[in-house]
């Protein structure tokens, strides 16, 4: 075909290396993992050994010292290969909290282990069942007692905790009634998961429509060493927000990888499938939606790299990261529908992978931030309209 999807760019060497690695985990691998509702352990281990998940860790701690742009390409290529970066993307964006706000001692302790693959930081516990995205109202508390903090509360939709060694936890250390601003009084901690599981933390898996390991987590007098506090007590909400820009940009890249996968599959099937004596792709009713999806994805891709450039330059990028996530998630979902429709009945057959990828990309209309909350952010922070909630 005339056009390579995605087009070659200045990250091509990185893309080629990733494609070579991802090719070892073909369609049948992901189908088996999905059918068994299993974790793609072999794939994640392969990524780790090759150093891809240490991309954002500085070279002084054993990582590659790459920027968010390169990290986003890694996530994109995993999804474009037919895989699911949701199994490992947490290590990329959770790293930001430790990198940007952790002490030198914390970095020296954890980052080399993570870079070497001896330790995984895949999980972050923020969301709660009664507060959702209204994070300032969270109920989980961490009370300091001597050289430890005692944690009580509950979290929900906490992903990859069963396949991680460390977890980033956000808890309230000062009661809401005692702070001047509701965003104050929350703190971030590093939790050693294996120690916590035997000392006050319990995990309950949540079965869901996607093969995505996510859980409810309960804390009952869990003790965390005081040295596991990241940054300054009471400033945790700001630290978490700082990392969310990276999260949303990386998710945008994954959606772009999905969208390109759907578009490529749709155009190839439309070109080869013949009905009434000609390829179905010759019909405008088939080719126009595919073309529309390609246009939307290319536009989302530009916003993704704009957000990356600002983030890597240390510039504010809240609007751009939110808009990139919105545009990319929208493009991937529309491309998924187009691809399924193009394949007709075969789109529902597991062997074509369309239905699996369809389920996986649907998640990002809701997580990690919903479309309506992005509208609200842009309306208030970009357009200057009154706060809507």
N, C-alpha and C positions, 0 to 999 in steps of 0.2 A: 504493500500500500504506500501511497505517496507520502503521507505524514507520519512521522514517528511520534508516538504518544508515550510520555510527555516529550516536548521538544528538547533537543540537546541544550545544555546551559553550562555555566562556568563551574558547576558542581559535578560534571560528567564523570570524572575519575572516581569520585566518591560513589556515585550512582552505579557505575560499572562493578566496583568491588562489592557493593551491597547486593547487586543482582546475582553475582556469582555465588555469594554466600546463601542468599534466599532460595536459589534454585535447588539447593540440597533438600528443601522442604516443600515438596510439590503439592498439587491439589489433593492427592490421596492422603498425604500426611494431615492436612488441615481438616479433611472430611472425617478421618478417624478420630482426631482430637475432639471435633464438634460432636460426633455421634456418641462418644464416650463421656461427653461433658467433662473432659479432662483439661488439665493445665498443659500447655505446650512446653514442657520442661526441656526437652532436647533442643528446641529452637532457641529458647531463652538462654540456655547454657552455651549454645553455639555463639550467640550474639555477645555474651559476656566474655567468653574466651578470646574472641576476636577483637575485643576492646570497644565495640560499638556503644555499649551502655555507659562507658566512662568518657564519652565524648566531651561533656561539659566540665569534667574535673580537670583542674589545672595540672600542667605537666609536673610541677613540683611535688604533687601528691600521687603521681603515677598515671594520670589521665592523659587525654589527647589535647586538652586546652582549646577545644574548638568553640565556636560561637553558637548562638541559637539557630542561626540560618542553617549551619551544617547539621545540627541536631534535628532540625525539622525535616531535612532531606532524608535522614535515616528513618524517621517515622513514616514519611510519605512512601518511601521505597518498600518498606515492609508491607504496607497495605496494597501498594500497586502490584506487588508480587503475588497477591492472593492471600496473604497472611493477615494477622490481626495484631497490630501494635498495642492494643489495649492490655495485652498480657504483660507488657514491660514498660509502657511509657511513664509509669509513675516514678521510676528511678530517675528519669530525665528531669521532670519538673519538681519533684520533691527535693532534689538535690539543691535547688536554688535557695531554700530556707537555710540549709546548713552552710552553703558556700558564702552567702551574702551576710549572714547574721551570726553564724556560729563562732565560737572563740577559736583561737589558734590551736589550743589543746584539743578541742573537739575535732577540728579539721585533721590534725595530725593523727588522732586516734582512729577516726572512721574512714576518711577519704581513701587512704592507701588500701585499706581492706576492701572497700567497695570497688575501687579500680582494678584490683587483682582478682575480683570475683569471689573472694572469701566471705563476703557479706553483702546482703541485698537490702537496699532502702527503697522498697516498692510501695509502701502504704502510708496514707495520711488520714488521720481521723479528725474531721471537722464537723460534718453534717450530723444533725440529731433529729430524731423522729418528730419532735414537737415544734421544731424551729425551722427546719429546711434551710433555705438560703438567708433567713433572717439571723445571721450568725451572731450578732451582738446579743441575742437573747438566749444563747446556749446555756444549758443547765449543768453541764459537767463541771465539777469544781476540783481544784487542786489546792489543798490547804497545807501550808508549810509547818512542819513539826520537826524542829531541830535541823538535822542535815538531810531531811527528806521532805518530799511533798506527798500527801495522801490524796489519791484521786477517787472520786465517786461520780457515777453518772452512766450515760448510755450514748452510743453513737450508732449510726446506721449508714448503709451503702458504703462500707469501708472495704475497698477492693484490695486484692492480692495479699491480704494479711497472712493467709495460709502458706504463702510462698515468698515470705520476706523475713528478714532477721531483725530489721529496725522499722519503727513507725514514727512519724511526726504526729504529735498530739496537740490539739488546741483545747485549753481548759480555762475556766475563769478562776483567777487567783484573788481578785477583789470583788466583793459583791456588787451587783449592778447599782444598788442604791447608794453606794459609797463612792462612785466615780462621777466626775464632772461631765464626761462624754461617754456615751454608751459603748463606744469603740475601745475605751480604755479598760484596763483591769483584766485582760486576757493574756495568757502566756503560752509559749510553745516549748514542748519538751521532746527529747528523743527517748523513745521507749524500746527497751530490749524485749522483743516479743516472746522469746522462749522463757526468759525469767518471769515475765508478766503472766504468762499462761498458767503458771503454777502458784501465782501469788496475788490473785485478786482480779484477774481479767479473764473473761470467758467469751468465746466466739460462737455465733450461731449463723451458719451459712444461709443465704437467701437464694432460692432457686428462681431463675429468671428466664426470659425469652431468648437471651443471648448466652452463649457459653462464656460467661464472664464471672469470675470468682469474686463475689462480693458478700458482705456479712453485716450482721448486727454485732456490736461489741458492748459488753457490760463491764463496768468497773465497780468493784466492791472493796474499798479500802486498799487499792493498789498503791504500793509505795514506790516512788521514783527518787533516785538520788538527786540531791540539789544540783550537783554538777551537770545533770542532764538538761537543765534549763538552757534554752537557746536565747542568747541576747539578754535584754533587760526585762525583768519581771513587769508585766502589765502592758507590754508593747507587742504582744504576740499577734494581735489582729493586723497590725500594720505589716508585720513580717509575712504573714500568710498572703495578704493582698499583693505584696511585692512579687510573690511567686506565681500568682494566678495569671499574670500576663504571659508568662512563659507557658503555663499549662494551656491556656486558650489558643496560643499561637501554634503549639505542637499538635493540639487536637485538630486545628484547622489544616495542618499539613497532612495529618492522617486522612481527613475527609477528602482532601485533594487527591491523595493516592487512591482512595476508594473510587472517587469520581472518574479518574482516568481509567481505572480498571473496568468500571461499568461501560464507559464510552468505547473503550477498545474492544471489549467483548461484544457490545451491541453492533458496532460497525462491521466487525468481522463476520458475525452471524448474518447480518442483513445483506452483506455482499455475497455470501455463499448459499444461503437458503433460497431455493427457487420454488415459487408457487405460480401457477398459471403461466408457466413457461418463461419466467424471468425472475431475477433476484428481487426479493422483497424490498431491498434497499433502493431500488429504482423508483419506488413510490414515494411521493413527497410526504405522505402521511406517516411514513416510517423514517425517512431520512431527516426531515425537518426537526423533530424532537431531539434526535441525536446531535444534530448541529447546534441546536439551542443549548443543550447540556455542555457541549464543548466550549461554547462562548462564555457561558456562566462560570465554568471552571477556570478558564484562563483569566477571567477578571478576578476571581477569588484568589488565584495564585499570586497576582500582583500585590494584593493587599497583604497576603501572608508574608511576602518578602519585605514589604514596607515595614510591617510590625517587627520583623526580625532585625532589620537594619537599625531601627530606633532602639530596640532592646540592647543590641550588641554595642551601640554607641553610648549606652547609659542614659538615653533620653526617655522622657515620658512616652508611654505607648499604650496606655489604657484603652483609648478610643480605637486605635488601630488593631490591637489584639482582639478586642470584642467584635469589631466589624469583620475581621478576618475569619473568626470562628463562625459568625453568622453566615457570611457569604459562602464559606466552604461547606458548612453543614447543609445549607440549602442546596448548593450545587450537587453534593453527593447524594442527597435524598432524591432530588429530581432525576439525576442520572440513574439511580437505582430503579426508580419506577419505569424509566424509559427502557432500560436494559431488560427488565422483567417483561414488559409489554412486547418488546421486539422478539424475545424468545418464545412468547406465547406459552403454551402448556409446558414446554421444556424448561422454562424458567423456574418452574416449581420442582423440578427434578434435582435431587441433591447432587448428582454427579456433575452438574453444570456449575455448581458453586454459587450461582446467582442468588438463590434463596438464602444461603448462609450469609453472604456479604450484605444482602438486603436487610436482614435482621440486625447485623452488626452496625451498619451505618445509621440505622434508624435511631439508635441510642443518642446520637449527638444533636438531635433536635431538642433533647431534654437536658443532657449532661455535657460538660460539667456546669453549664449555666444555660438556662432556657432562653428561647428566642425572645420572649416577652421581657425578660430582665435586661437583655441587650438593648431592646428598643428603649426601655426606661433609662438605661445608662446614657445612651446617645442623646435622648431627649433632654435629660437634665444637665449632663456634663459637657456636651458638645453644643447643643442648640440653646442652652440657657433657659429651658422651660421649667416651670415649678416641679418640685419633687412630687411624684405620683403616689408615693406610699410612705 
